[in-house]
Amino acid sequence: MIGHPVTAPLRMLWLALAVWGAIHPMYWFVSYMNQTGTGLSGLIDAWYVNASTTGLTWDLTIAAITLTLWVLAETWTRKAWLNLIAIPATFCIGVSCGLPLYLFLRSRRA
């Protein structure tokens, strides 16, 4: 990593946040799909049920695109190809998993 090395406790915090960001939101998504019986299409429809949820959906979409561009740019520069795993984590799970996962991967020693 360029600059000061990241401390081990901070790296572990990012890893813990990535795990939490994968499990906690997914619990609610799966609970919703089980309750409604509508599956993934019903979940996606719920993201646009009103202006508030639509705004939040767009907020997270823009954050996910921004994170993806950052991951791509830094991966290309650093040739740290493993960091690309943060992209599917972001779009298949969420920014709450992808961002801390990327920070965890990014902070490992070269």
N, C-alpha and C positions, 0 to 999 in steps of 0.2 A: 504494500500500500504506500502511496506517495504521502509524505508528511509524517506525522507522529503515528506510531503504531497504536492500534486500538487495544484497550485492555481486555483481558480475558473475561472479566465480569460483564463488560458491555457487550462483547460478542455473544455471551451466553444469554444476555437479556434479549438481544435481537433474535436469537434462535427460539427462545421461549415465546416471544411475541409472534413469530412466524407460526409456531405450533398452535398457539391460542387463536391466531387469525385464520388458521385452517379449520380447527375443530368447532369453535364457538358459532361462527356464522353458518357453517354447514349444518350444525344441529338444528338451527332455526329453519333453514331451507328445507331440510328433510322432514322436519315436523310439519311444516306448512303443506308440503306435497302429500304427506300421509293423511293429514286432516281433510284436505280438499279432494284428494284423489285425482287431481288434475295433472300431476306430473310436472315435468320441466316447463312445458308450454304454459301451464297455469301459473307457475312461479314467475315466469317472465311477464305474463299479462299483469300480475299483481304489482310489478315494478312501475307500471304506468297507470295505476288506478286513479290517481289524482295528481294535482300539480306538485304537491310536496314529494311524493315518491318519484315522480318523473324527474324533478330537479335533483334529487339525491342520486338517481340512476345516472343522469348526465354528469354530475359531479364526479362520481366514481369512474365513469367511462373516460372522462378527460384525464383524470389522475392515472388510470391504467395505461392510456396511450402515452402520456408523458413519461411514466416509468419505463415503458417499453423502449421508447426512443433513447432514454438515458442508458438503459442496459445495453442496447445495441451499440451506441456510440462508445461506451467505455469498454465493452467486450472487444470491439474491433481494435481499439487502441492498445489495450492491455493483452490481448490474445488469451484472455482467461475464459475459455469457452464454456466451462462448467457454469459460469454465471448466467448463461442463457436459460437455465432451468427456472429462473425467476419469471420468465415470460409466460409459460404455460401455467405456472402457479398463480400468476396474477389473473389470467383470463378464465381458468377452470375453477379456481377457488375464490380469489378476490385480492384486492389491493392490500387488505389487512394481512394476508399471508405473503404475497409477492414482494412487497416493499421490505419488511424486516428480513425476509429470506435473502434478498439481494444484498442488504447491508451486512448480514452475517457472512455471505460468500465473499463479498467485496473486501471485507476486513481481514481475511486470512493472509498469512505471510506469503510472499511471492516465492 
